[in-house]
Amino acid sequence: ARRLSRAAPHAPDVTILGPAPAPLFMLRGLYRWRFLIKTPREKLAQGLIRDWISRVELPKPVKLVVDIDPYNFL
């Protein structure tokens, strides 16, 4: 989570909150962190996120899941 945080993009209309522990911080023996990315509707977040995670090399056991417009934020 710290590596992603350090590589977070800085754009005028984008706010990135986190990393913060997920409400269910440990689930099935795995630790979970989350980021919240706030952008105006007209700005496409997918490209921003794709560029962001492509700049970060994550350790092998780390699994990254991106959920655009999540139904449930748990």
TORSE-896855 format. One record per atom (N, C-alpha, C, O, CB): residue number from 1; atom name; residue in three letters; x, y, z. Coordinates in pm, whole numbers, m for minus. Atoms other than C-alpha are relative to their C-alpha. Glycine has a CB too. Layout:
@nr:NUM | atom:CA | rest:ALA | u:X | v:Y | w:Z
...
***
This chain:
@nr:1 | atom:N | rest:ALA | u:83 | v:m119 | w:0
@nr:1 | atom:CA | rest:ALA | u:0 | v:0 | w:0
@nr:1 | atom:C | rest:ALA | u:88 | v:126 | w:0
@nr:1 | atom:O | rest:ALA | u:54 | v:226 | w:m63
@nr:1 | atom:CB | rest:ALA | u:m94 | v:m1 | w:121
@nr:2 | atom:N | rest:ARG | u:m88 | v:m118 | w:m3
@nr:2 | atom:CA | rest:ARG | u:288 | v:237 | w:75
@nr:2 | atom:C | rest:ARG | u:62 | v:28 | w:m136
@nr:2 | atom:O | rest:ARG | u:76 | v:144 | w:m175
@nr:2 | atom:CB | rest:ARG | u:111 | v:m19 | w:104
@nr:3 | atom:N | rest:ARG | u:m58 | v:m20 | w:134
@nr:3 | atom:CA | rest:ARG | u:444 | v:180 | w:m267
@nr:3 | atom:C | rest:ARG | u:m100 | v:68 | w:m92
@nr:3 | atom:O | rest:ARG | u:m65 | v:159 | w:m167
@nr:3 | atom:CB | rest:ARG | u:45 | v:m135 | w:m61
@nr:4 | atom:N | rest:LEU | u:103 | v:m62 | w:83
@nr:4 | atom:CA | rest:LEU | u:117 | v:266 | w:m437
@nr:4 | atom:C | rest:LEU | u:m23 | v:145 | w:42
@nr:4 | atom:O | rest:LEU | u:m41 | v:232 | w:m43
@nr:4 | atom:CB | rest:LEU | u:m132 | v:m79 | w:9
@nr:5 | atom:N | rest:SER | u:22 | v:m135 | w:m50
@nr:5 | atom:CA | rest:SER | u:74 | v:570 | w:m216
@nr:5 | atom:C | rest:SER | u:109 | v:96 | w:m49
@nr:5 | atom:O | rest:SER | u:80 | v:208 | w:m90
@nr:5 | atom:CB | rest:SER | u:m6 | v:0 | w:152
@nr:6 | atom:N | rest:ARG | u:m111 | v:m86 | w:45
@nr:6 | atom:CA | rest:ARG | u:419 | v:706 | w:m305
@nr:6 | atom:C | rest:ARG | u:m6 | v:29 | w:m149
@nr:6 | atom:O | rest:ARG | u:39 | v:134 | w:m194
@nr:6 | atom:CB | rest:ARG | u:134 | v:m66 | w:34
@nr:7 | atom:N | rest:ALA | u:7 | v:m16 | w:146
@nr:7 | atom:CA | rest:ALA | u:350 | v:660 | w:m677
@nr:7 | atom:C | rest:ALA | u:m132 | v:63 | w:m45
@nr:7 | atom:O | rest:ALA | u:m157 | v:73 | w:m165
@nr:7 | atom:CB | rest:ALA | u:19 | v:m134 | w:m68
@nr:8 | atom:N | rest:ALA | u:132 | v:m54 | w:34
@nr:8 | atom:CA | rest:ALA | u:2 | v:817 | w:m663
@nr:8 | atom:C | rest:ALA | u:12 | v:121 | w:m92
@nr:8 | atom:O | rest:ALA | u:98 | v:207 | w:m71
@nr:8 | atom:CB | rest:ALA | u:m78 | v:39 | w:127
@nr:9 | atom:N | rest:PRO | u:m6 | v:m112 | w:94
@nr:9 | atom:CA | rest:PRO | u:m65 | v:1057 | w:m950
@nr:9 | atom:C | rest:PRO | u:m50 | v:129 | w:65
@nr:9 | atom:O | rest:PRO | u:m133 | v:127 | w:156
@nr:9 | atom:CB | rest:PRO | u:m83 | v:m31 | w:m124
@nr:10 | atom:N | rest:HIS | u:44 | v:m131 | w:m46
@nr:10 | atom:CA | rest:HIS | u:m107 | v:1427 | w:m887
@nr:10 | atom:C | rest:HIS | u:m61 | v:72 | w:m119
@nr:10 | atom:O | rest:HIS | u:11 | v:115 | w:m210
@nr:10 | atom:CB | rest:HIS | u:119 | v:83 | w:63
@nr:11 | atom:N | rest:ALA | u:72 | v:m67 | w:108
@nr:11 | atom:CA | rest:ALA | u:m370 | v:1579 | w:m1114
@nr:11 | atom:C | rest:ALA | u:m93 | v:103 | w:63
@nr:11 | atom:O | rest:ALA | u:m139 | v:84 | w:175
@nr:11 | atom:CB | rest:ALA | u:m79 | v:m103 | w:m89
@nr:12 | atom:N | rest:PRO | u:80 | v:m108 | w:m58
@nr:12 | atom:CA | rest:PRO | u:m573 | v:1898 | w:m1065
@nr:12 | atom:C | rest:PRO | u:m138 | v:m41 | w:50
@nr:12 | atom:O | rest:PRO | u:m181 | v:5 | w:156
@nr:12 | atom:CB | rest:PRO | u:m15 | v:108 | w:m101
@nr:13 | atom:N | rest:ASP | u:137 | v:35 | w:m37
@nr:13 | atom:CA | rest:ASP | u:m919 | v:1738 | w:m1051
@nr:13 | atom:C | rest:ASP | u:m11 | v:m136 | w:67
@nr:13 | atom:O | rest:ASP | u:m120 | v:m192 | w:76
@nr:13 | atom:CB | rest:ASP | u:m88 | v:2 | w:m121
@nr:14 | atom:N | rest:VAL | u:0 | v:135 | w:m56
@nr:14 | atom:CA | rest:VAL | u:m818 | v:1413 | w:m881
@nr:14 | atom:C | rest:VAL | u:41 | v:5 | w:147
@nr:14 | atom:O | rest:VAL | u:140 | v:68 | w:182
@nr:14 | atom:CB | rest:VAL | u:94 | v:m93 | w:m79
@nr:15 | atom:N | rest:THR | u:m33 | v:13 | w:m142
@nr:15 | atom:CA | rest:THR | u:m822 | v:1338 | w:m508
@nr:15 | atom:C | rest:THR | u:15 | v:m148 | w:31
@nr:15 | atom:O | rest:THR | u:m74 | v:m228 | w:1
@nr:15 | atom:CB | rest:THR | u:m109 | v:66 | w:91
@nr:16 | atom:N | rest:ILE | u:m23 | v:139 | w:m38
@nr:16 | atom:CA | rest:ILE | u:m672 | v:1014 | w:m380
@nr:16 | atom:C | rest:ILE | u:10 | v:m6 | w:152
@nr:16 | atom:O | rest:ILE | u:96 | v:58 | w:213
@nr:16 | atom:CB | rest:ILE | u:130 | v:m58 | w:m67
@nr:17 | atom:N | rest:LEU | u:2 | v:17 | w:m145
@nr:17 | atom:CA | rest:LEU | u:m753 | v:914 | w:m24
@nr:17 | atom:C | rest:LEU | u:51 | v:m140 | w:34
@nr:17 | atom:O | rest:LEU | u:12 | v:m238 | w:m30
@nr:17 | atom:CB | rest:LEU | u:m144 | v:22 | w:57
@nr:18 | atom:N | rest:GLY | u:m52 | v:130 | w:m41
@nr:18 | atom:CA | rest:GLY | u:m564 | v:635 | w:149
@nr:18 | atom:C | rest:GLY | u:150 | v:m6 | w:m20
@nr:18 | atom:O | rest:GLY | u:211 | v:90 | w:m65
@nr:18 | atom:CB | rest:GLY | u:m68 | v:m112 | w:m78
@nr:19 | atom:N | rest:PRO | u:64 | v:128 | w:m31
@nr:19 | atom:CA | rest:PRO | u:m421 | v:390 | w:193
@nr:19 | atom:C | rest:PRO | u:m61 | v:0 | w:140
@nr:19 | atom:O | rest:PRO | u:m12 | v:66 | w:232
@nr:19 | atom:CB | rest:PRO | u:101 | v:m112 | w:m12
@nr:20 | atom:N | rest:ALA | u:67 | v:18 | w:m128
@nr:20 | atom:CA | rest:ALA | u:m656 | v:299 | w:474
@nr:20 | atom:C | rest:ALA | u:m36 | v:m148 | w:13
@nr:20 | atom:O | rest:ALA | u:m67 | v:m213 | w:m86
@nr:20 | atom:CB | rest:ALA | u:m128 | v:90 | w:11
@nr:21 | atom:N | rest:PRO | u:41 | v:140 | w:m17
@nr:21 | atom:CA | rest:PRO | u:m728 | v:m41 | w:625
@nr:21 | atom:C | rest:PRO | u:m147 | v:m16 | w:m38
@nr:21 | atom:O | rest:PRO | u:m230 | v:68 | w:m5
@nr:21 | atom:CB | rest:PRO | u:24 | v:m47 | w:146
@nr:22 | atom:N | rest:ALA | u:139 | v:29 | w:34
@nr:22 | atom:CA | rest:ALA | u:m1045 | v:m193 | w:484
@nr:22 | atom:C | rest:ALA | u:m76 | v:m32 | w:129
@nr:22 | atom:O | rest:ALA | u:m15 | v:m75 | w:226
@nr:22 | atom:CB | rest:ALA | u:m11 | v:m119 | w:m102
@nr:23 | atom:N | rest:PRO | u:77 | v:32 | w:m121
@nr:23 | atom:CA | rest:PRO | u:m1330 | v:m236 | w:736
@nr:23 | atom:C | rest:PRO | u:21 | v:m145 | w:46
@nr:23 | atom:O | rest:PRO | u:30 | v:m171 | w:166
@nr:23 | atom:CB | rest:PRO | u:m149 | v:24 | w:m25
@nr:24 | atom:N | rest:LEU | u:m37 | v:138 | w:m33
@nr:24 | atom:CA | rest:LEU | u:m1263 | v:m611 | w:722
@nr:24 | atom:C | rest:LEU | u:148 | v:m12 | w:m35
@nr:24 | atom:O | rest:LEU | u:184 | v:m67 | w:m139
@nr:24 | atom:CB | rest:LEU | u:m89 | v:m107 | w:m78
@nr:25 | atom:N | rest:PHE | u:m143 | v:m14 | w:29
@nr:25 | atom:CA | rest:PHE | u:m887 | v:m556 | w:747
@nr:25 | atom:C | rest:PHE | u:66 | v:m133 | w:m33
@nr:25 | atom:O | rest:PHE | u:149 | v:m141 | w:m124
@nr:25 | atom:CB | rest:PHE | u:70 | v:63 | w:117
@nr:26 | atom:N | rest:MET | u:m54 | v:132 | w:31
@nr:26 | atom:CA | rest:MET | u:m803 | v:m925 | w:756
@nr:26 | atom:C | rest:MET | u:m117 | v:m91 | w:m37
@nr:26 | atom:O | rest:MET | u:m213 | v:m106 | w:39
@nr:26 | atom:CB | rest:MET | u:82 | v:m59 | w:120
@nr:27 | atom:N | rest:LEU | u:105 | v:89 | w:48
@nr:27 | atom:CA | rest:LEU | u:m1015 | v:m1164 | w:554
@nr:27 | atom:C | rest:LEU | u:67 | v:m124 | w:m57
@nr:27 | atom:O | rest:LEU | u:147 | v:m115 | w:m150
@nr:27 | atom:CB | rest:LEU | u:m90 | v:71 | w:m108
@nr:28 | atom:N | rest:ARG | u:m58 | v:129 | w:42
@nr:28 | atom:CA | rest:ARG | u:m924 | v:m1531 | w:509
@nr:28 | atom:C | rest:ARG | u:153 | v:2 | w:7
@nr:28 | atom:O | rest:ARG | u:221 | v:m52 | w:m80
@nr:28 | atom:CB | rest:ARG | u:m45 | v:m34 | w:m143
@nr:29 | atom:N | rest:GLY | u:m144 | v:m3 | w:m21
@nr:29 | atom:CA | rest:GLY | u:m575 | v:m1462 | w:641
@nr:29 | atom:C | rest:GLY | u:74 | v:102 | w:m84
@nr:29 | atom:O | rest:GLY | u:197 | v:106 | w:m82
@nr:29 | atom:CB | rest:GLY | u:57 | v:m133 | w:m26
@nr:30 | atom:N | rest:LEU | u:m63 | v:m101 | w:85
@nr:30 | atom:CA | rest:LEU | u:m510 | v:m1175 | w:397
@nr:30 | atom:C | rest:LEU | u:m32 | v:139 | w:53
@nr:30 | atom:O | rest:LEU | u:m146 | v:167 | w:91
@nr:30 | atom:CB | rest:LEU | u:m47 | v:m15 | w:m146
@nr:31 | atom:N | rest:TYR | u:20 | v:m139 | w:m40
@nr:31 | atom:CA | rest:TYR | u:m462 | v:m810 | w:490
@nr:31 | atom:C | rest:TYR | u:m53 | v:78 | w:m119
@nr:31 | atom:O | rest:TYR | u:m12 | v:56 | w:m233
@nr:31 | atom:CB | rest:TYR | u:132 | v:63 | w:54
@nr:32 | atom:N | rest:ARG | u:63 | v:m76 | w:108
@nr:32 | atom:CA | rest:ARG | u:m671 | v:m564 | w:290
@nr:32 | atom:C | rest:ARG | u:12 | v:150 | w:27
@nr:32 | atom:O | rest:ARG | u:m15 | v:197 | w:138
@nr:32 | atom:CB | rest:ARG | u:m150 | v:m40 | w:m15
@nr:33 | atom:N | rest:TRP | u:m10 | v:m145 | w:m5
@nr:33 | atom:CA | rest:TRP | u:m608 | v:m196 | w:220
@nr:33 | atom:C | rest:TRP | u:m82 | v:56 | w:m113
@nr:33 | atom:O | rest:TRP | u:m111 | v:m13 | w:m211
@nr:33 | atom:CB | rest:TRP | u:149 | v:48 | w:m9
@nr:34 | atom:N | rest:ARG | u:77 | v:m59 | w:109
@nr:34 | atom:CA | rest:ARG | u:m806 | v:46 | w:10
@nr:34 | atom:C | rest:ARG | u:38 | v:146 | w:m22
@nr:34 | atom:O | rest:ARG | u:84 | v:215 | w:68
@nr:34 | atom:CB | rest:ARG | u:m149 | v:m12 | w:28
@nr:35 | atom:N | rest:PHE | u:m15 | v:m138 | w:41
@nr:35 | atom:CA | rest:PHE | u:m775 | v:372 | w:m176
@nr:35 | atom:C | rest:PHE | u:m135 | v:45 | w:m54
@nr:35 | atom:O | rest:PHE | u:m211 | v:m35 | w:m108
@nr:35 | atom:CB | rest:PHE | u:114 | v:18 | w:m108
@nr:36 | atom:N | rest:LEU | u:120 | v:m58 | w:61
@nr:36 | atom:CA | rest:LEU | u:m1059 | v:601 | w:m276
@nr:36 | atom:C | rest:LEU | u:48 | v:110 | w:m93
@nr:36 | atom:O | rest:LEU | u:119 | v:201 | w:m52
@nr:36 | atom:CB | rest:LEU | u:m101 | v:56 | w:109
@nr:37 | atom:N | rest:ILE | u:m41 | v:m98 | w:101
@nr:37 | atom:CA | rest:ILE | u:m1009 | v:799 | w:m596
@nr:37 | atom:C | rest:ILE | u:m124 | v:78 | w:m41
@nr:37 | atom:O | rest:ILE | u:m222 | v:20 | w:m89
@nr:37 | atom:CB | rest:ILE | u:68 | v:m69 | w:m123
@nr:38 | atom:N | rest:LYS | u:114 | v:m86 | w:33
@nr:38 | atom:CA | rest:LYS | u:m1241 | v:1093 | w:m651
@nr:38 | atom:C | rest:LYS | u:36 | v:85 | w:m121
@nr:38 | atom:O | rest:LYS | u:137 | v:156 | w:m121
@nr:38 | atom:CB | rest:LYS | u:m40 | v:90 | w:121
@nr:39 | atom:N | rest:THR | u:m20 | v:m79 | w:122
@nr:39 | atom:CA | rest:THR | u:m1268 | v:1247 | w:m998
@nr:39 | atom:C | rest:THR | u:m135 | v:54 | w:m46
@nr:39 | atom:O | rest:THR | u:m239 | v:m2 | w:m11
@nr:39 | atom:CB | rest:THR | u:68 | v:m85 | w:m112
@nr:40 | atom:N | rest:PRO | u:126 | v:m44 | w:60
@nr:40 | atom:CA | rest:PRO | u:m1528 | v:1452 | w:m1182
@nr:40 | atom:C | rest:PRO | u:m50 | v:m107 | w:m98
@nr:40 | atom:O | rest:PRO | u:29 | v:m184 | w:m151
@nr:40 | atom:CB | rest:PRO | u:18 | v:137 | w:m73
@nr:41 | atom:N | rest:ARG | u:58 | v:103 | w:89
@nr:41 | atom:CA | rest:ARG | u:m1764 | v:1239 | w:m1391
@nr:41 | atom:C | rest:ARG | u:61 | v:3 | w:m140
@nr:41 | atom:O | rest:ARG | u:78 | v:m102 | w:m203
@nr:41 | atom:CB | rest:ARG | u:m150 | v:20 | w:m10
@nr:42 | atom:N | rest:GLU | u:m51 | v:m8 | w:138
@nr:42 | atom:CA | rest:GLU | u:m1619 | v:1369 | w:m1718
@nr:42 | atom:C | rest:GLU | u:145 | v:m46 | w:m13
@nr:42 | atom:O | rest:GLU | u:193 | v:m67 | w:m124
@nr:42 | atom:CB | rest:GLU | u:m12 | v:142 | w:m50
@nr:43 | atom:N | rest:LYS | u:m139 | v:47 | w:5
@nr:43 | atom:CA | rest:LYS | u:m1265 | v:1259 | w:m1625
@nr:43 | atom:C | rest:LYS | u:0 | v:m152 | w:13
@nr:43 | atom:O | rest:LYS | u:m58 | v:m207 | w:106
@nr:43 | atom:CB | rest:LYS | u:86 | v:67 | w:113
@nr:44 | atom:N | rest:LEU | u:m3 | v:146 | w:m2
@nr:44 | atom:CA | rest:LEU | u:m1197 | v:895 | w:m1702
@nr:44 | atom:C | rest:LEU | u:109 | v:m49 | w:96
@nr:44 | atom:O | rest:LEU | u:227 | v:m22 | w:75
@nr:44 | atom:CB | rest:LEU | u:24 | v:m56 | w:m141
@nr:45 | atom:N | rest:ALA | u:m93 | v:46 | w:m102
@nr:45 | atom:CA | rest:ALA | u:m1036 | v:730 | w:m1401
@nr:45 | atom:C | rest:ALA | u:77 | v:m125 | w:m45
@nr:45 | atom:O | rest:ALA | u:185 | v:m152 | w:7
@nr:45 | atom:CB | rest:ALA | u:m74 | v:m29 | w:128
@nr:46 | atom:N | rest:GLN | u:m64 | v:126 | w:39
@nr:46 | atom:CA | rest:GLN | u:m949 | v:403 | w:m1579
@nr:46 | atom:C | rest:GLN | u:143 | v:21 | w:m50
@nr:46 | atom:O | rest:GLN | u:234 | v:m51 | w:m10
@nr:46 | atom:CB | rest:GLN | u:m82 | v:m69 | w:m107
@nr:47 | atom:N | rest:GLY | u:m134 | v:m27 | w:53
@nr:47 | atom:CA | rest:GLY | u:m652 | v:549 | w:m1769
@nr:47 | atom:C | rest:GLY | u:95 | v:47 | w:109
@nr:47 | atom:O | rest:GLY | u:211 | v:6 | w:112
@nr:47 | atom:CB | rest:GLY | u:m6 | v:104 | w:m110
@nr:48 | atom:N | rest:LEU | u:m79 | v:m49 | w:m112
@nr:48 | atom:CA | rest:LEU | u:m527 | v:729 | w:m1460
@nr:48 | atom:C | rest:LEU | u:45 | v:m116 | w:89
@nr:48 | atom:O | rest:LEU | u:162 | v:m124 | w:128
@nr:48 | atom:CB | rest:LEU | u:m80 | v:102 | w:82
@nr:49 | atom:N | rest:ILE | u:m31 | v:115 | w:m85
@nr:49 | atom:CA | rest:ILE | u:m543 | v:408 | w:m1255
@nr:49 | atom:C | rest:ILE | u:97 | v:m94 | w:m72
@nr:49 | atom:O | rest:ILE | u:190 | v:m145 | w:m10
@nr:49 | atom:CB | rest:ILE | u:m129 | v:m75 | w:39
@nr:50 | atom:N | rest:ARG | u:m88 | v:89 | w:77
@nr:50 | atom:CA | rest:ARG | u:m381 | v:201 | w:m1532
@nr:50 | atom:C | rest:ARG | u:144 | v:53 | w:1
@nr:50 | atom:O | rest:ARG | u:238 | v:m24 | w:23
@nr:50 | atom:CB | rest:ARG | u:m51 | v:m14 | w:m147
@nr:51 | atom:N | rest:ASP | u:m134 | v:m60 | w:m2
@nr:51 | atom:CA | rest:ASP | u:m86 | v:443 | w:m1553
@nr:51 | atom:C | rest:ASP | u:62 | v:m9 | w:139
@nr:51 | atom:O | rest:ASP | u:181 | v:m37 | w:153
@nr:51 | atom:CB | rest:ASP | u:m6 | v:146 | w:m46
@nr:52 | atom:N | rest:TRP | u:m48 | v:1 | w:m138
@nr:52 | atom:CA | rest:TRP | u:m57 | v:457 | w:m1175
@nr:52 | atom:C | rest:TRP | u:54 | v:m138 | w:38
@nr:52 | atom:O | rest:TRP | u:167 | v:m148 | w:86
@nr:52 | atom:CB | rest:TRP | u:m114 | v:40 | w:96
@nr:53 | atom:N | rest:ILE | u:m45 | v:132 | w:m45
@nr:53 | atom:CA | rest:ILE | u:m37 | v:82 | w:m1113
@nr:53 | atom:C | rest:ILE | u:111 | v:m56 | w:m89
@nr:53 | atom:O | rest:ILE | u:185 | v:m145 | w:m47
@nr:53 | atom:CB | rest:ILE | u:m117 | v:m97 | w:4
@nr:54 | atom:N | rest:SER | u:m108 | v:48 | w:87
@nr:54 | atom:CA | rest:SER | u:193 | v:27 | w:m1412
@nr:54 | atom:C | rest:SER | u:136 | v:51 | w:45
@nr:54 | atom:O | rest:SER | u:239 | v:m7 | w:11
@nr:54 | atom:CB | rest:SER | u:m26 | v:42 | w:m146
@nr:55 | atom:N | rest:ARG | u:m127 | v:m56 | w:m48
@nr:55 | atom:CA | rest:ARG | u:458 | v:243 | w:m1241
@nr:55 | atom:C | rest:ARG | u:50 | v:m67 | w:128
@nr:55 | atom:O | rest:ARG | u:160 | v:m36 | w:174
@nr:55 | atom:CB | rest:ARG | u:m16 | v:148 | w:24
@nr:56 | atom:N | rest:VAL | u:m34 | v:60 | w:m129
@nr:56 | atom:CA | rest:VAL | u:463 | v:27 | w:m926
@nr:56 | atom:C | rest:VAL | u:25 | v:m150 | w:m17
@nr:56 | atom:O | rest:VAL | u:m58 | v:m222 | w:m74
@nr:56 | atom:CB | rest:VAL | u:m111 | v:25 | w:104
@nr:57 | atom:N | rest:GLU | u:m29 | v:144 | w:1
@nr:57 | atom:CA | rest:GLU | u:631 | v:m311 | w:m895
@nr:57 | atom:C | rest:GLU | u:m38 | v:m56 | w:137
@nr:57 | atom:O | rest:GLU | u:21 | v:m20 | w:238
@nr:57 | atom:CB | rest:GLU | u:151 | v:m28 | w:m34
@nr:58 | atom:N | rest:LEU | u:49 | v:57 | w:m125
@nr:58 | atom:CA | rest:LEU | u:445 | v:m512 | w:m633
@nr:58 | atom:C | rest:LEU | u:69 | v:m133 | w:28
@nr:58 | atom:O | rest:LEU | u:101 | v:m207 | w:m65
@nr:58 | atom:CB | rest:LEU | u:m152 | v:m19 | w:m5
@nr:59 | atom:N | rest:PRO | u:m59 | v:131 | w:m34
@nr:59 | atom:CA | rest:PRO | u:597 | v:m806 | w:m444
@nr:59 | atom:C | rest:PRO | u:m92 | v:m114 | w:m45
@nr:59 | atom:O | rest:PRO | u:m213 | v:m95 | w:m59
@nr:59 | atom:CB | rest:PRO | u:25 | v:m10 | w:152
@nr:60 | atom:N | rest:LYS | u:76 | v:115 | w:52
@nr:60 | atom:CA | rest:LYS | u:486 | v:m1151 | w:m564
@nr:60 | atom:C | rest:LYS | u:m125 | v:m35 | w:81
@nr:60 | atom:O | rest:LYS | u:m229 | v:m59 | w:20
@nr:60 | atom:CB | rest:LYS | u:90 | v:m120 | w:m4
@nr:61 | atom:N | rest:PRO | u:121 | v:43 | w:m70
@nr:61 | atom:CA | rest:PRO | u:244 | v:m1233 | w:m280
@nr:61 | atom:C | rest:PRO | u:m113 | v:104 | w:1
@nr:61 | atom:O | rest:PRO | u:m224 | v:74 | w:44
@nr:61 | atom:CB | rest:PRO | u:34 | v:m36 | w:142
@nr:62 | atom:N | rest:VAL | u:101 | v:m105 | w:m4
@nr:62 | atom:CA | rest:VAL | u:57 | v:m902 | w:m322
@nr:62 | atom:C | rest:VAL | u:m94 | v:m14 | w:m119
@nr:62 | atom:O | rest:VAL | u:m51 | v:m30 | w:m233
@nr:62 | atom:CB | rest:VAL | u:66 | v:141 | w:m1
@nr:63 | atom:N | rest:LYS | u:102 | v:7 | w:103
@nr:63 | atom:CA | rest:LYS | u:m269 | v:m918 | w:m515
@nr:63 | atom:C | rest:LYS | u:m72 | v:135 | w:m3
@nr:63 | atom:O | rest:LYS | u:m119 | v:182 | w:101
@nr:63 | atom:CB | rest:LYS | u:m101 | v:m119 | w:25
@nr:64 | atom:N | rest:LEU | u:64 | v:m130 | w:15
@nr:64 | atom:CA | rest:LEU | u:m413 | v:m593 | w:m649
@nr:64 | atom:C | rest:LEU | u:m131 | v:m17 | w:m76
@nr:64 | atom:O | rest:LEU | u:m133 | v:m74 | w:m185
@nr:64 | atom:CB | rest:LEU | u:94 | v:100 | w:m74
@nr:65 | atom:N | rest:VAL | u:132 | v:7 | w:63
@nr:65 | atom:CA | rest:VAL | u:m784 | v:m568 | w:m730
@nr:65 | atom:C | rest:VAL | u:m52 | v:142 | w:m12
@nr:65 | atom:O | rest:VAL | u:m52 | v:217 | w:86
@nr:65 | atom:CB | rest:VAL | u:m98 | v:m91 | w:81
@nr:66 | atom:N | rest:VAL | u:57 | v:m133 | w:24
@nr:66 | atom:CA | rest:VAL | u:m938 | v:m255 | w:m885
@nr:66 | atom:C | rest:VAL | u:m148 | v:m16 | w:m25
@nr:66 | atom:O | rest:VAL | u:m190 | v:m96 | w:m109
@nr:66 | atom:CB | rest:VAL | u:71 | v:72 | w:m120
@nr:67 | atom:N | rest:ASP | u:146 | v:4 | w:17
@nr:67 | atom:CA | rest:ASP | u:m1312 | v:m199 | w:m853
@nr:67 | atom:C | rest:ASP | u:m46 | v:142 | w:m32
@nr:67 | atom:O | rest:ASP | u:m47 | v:228 | w:56
@nr:67 | atom:CB | rest:ASP | u:m71 | v:m56 | w:128
@nr:68 | atom:N | rest:ILE | u:50 | v:m130 | w:42
@nr:68 | atom:CA | rest:ILE | u:m1446 | v:96 | w:m1051
@nr:68 | atom:C | rest:ILE | u:m147 | v:9 | w:40
@nr:68 | atom:O | rest:ILE | u:m227 | v:m77 | w:5
@nr:68 | atom:CB | rest:ILE | u:18 | v:22 | w:m154
@nr:69 | atom:N | rest:ASP | u:138 | v:m23 | w:m45
@nr:69 | atom:CA | rest:ASP | u:m1766 | v:232 | w:m893
@nr:69 | atom:C | rest:ASP | u:m53 | v:m122 | w:77
@nr:69 | atom:O | rest:ASP | u:m150 | v:m185 | w:34
@nr:69 | atom:CB | rest:ASP | u:m90 | v:30 | w:m120
@nr:70 | atom:N | rest:PRO | u:42 | v:119 | w:m75
@nr:70 | atom:CA | rest:PRO | u:m1798 | v:m41 | w:m627
@nr:70 | atom:C | rest:PRO | u:m142 | v:12 | w:54
@nr:70 | atom:O | rest:PRO | u:m185 | v:120 | w:97
@nr:70 | atom:CB | rest:PRO | u:97 | v:m26 | w:114
@nr:71 | atom:N | rest:TYR | u:135 | v:6 | w:m55
@nr:71 | atom:CA | rest:TYR | u:m2145 | v:m145 | w:m519
@nr:71 | atom:C | rest:TYR | u:7 | v:3 | w:153
@nr:71 | atom:O | rest:TYR | u:m75 | v:67 | w:219
@nr:71 | atom:CB | rest:TYR | u:m74 | v:m127 | w:m48
@nr:72 | atom:N | rest:ASN | u:m19 | v:9 | w:m144
@nr:72 | atom:CA | rest:ASN | u:m2020 | v:m219 | w:m168
@nr:72 | atom:C | rest:ASN | u:145 | v:34 | w:30
@nr:72 | atom:O | rest:ASN | u:235 | v:m22 | w:m32
@nr:72 | atom:CB | rest:ASN | u:m39 | v:m141 | w:55
@nr:73 | atom:N | rest:PHE | u:m136 | v:m46 | w:m27
@nr:73 | atom:CA | rest:PHE | u:m1715 | v:m49 | w:m18
@nr:73 | atom:C | rest:PHE | u:62 | v:m73 | w:119
@nr:73 | atom:O | rest:PHE | u:148 | v:m16 | w:187
@nr:73 | atom:CB | rest:PHE | u:2 | v:150 | w:25
@nr:74 | atom:N | rest:LEU | u:m61 | v:79 | w:m107
@nr:74 | atom:CA | rest:LEU | u:m1633 | v:m324 | w:234
@nr:74 | atom:C | rest:LEU | u:115 | v:m76 | w:m59
@nr:74 | atom:O | rest:LEU | u:183 | v:m150 | w:13
@nr:74 | atom:CB | rest:LEU | u:m101 | v:m96 | w:67
***
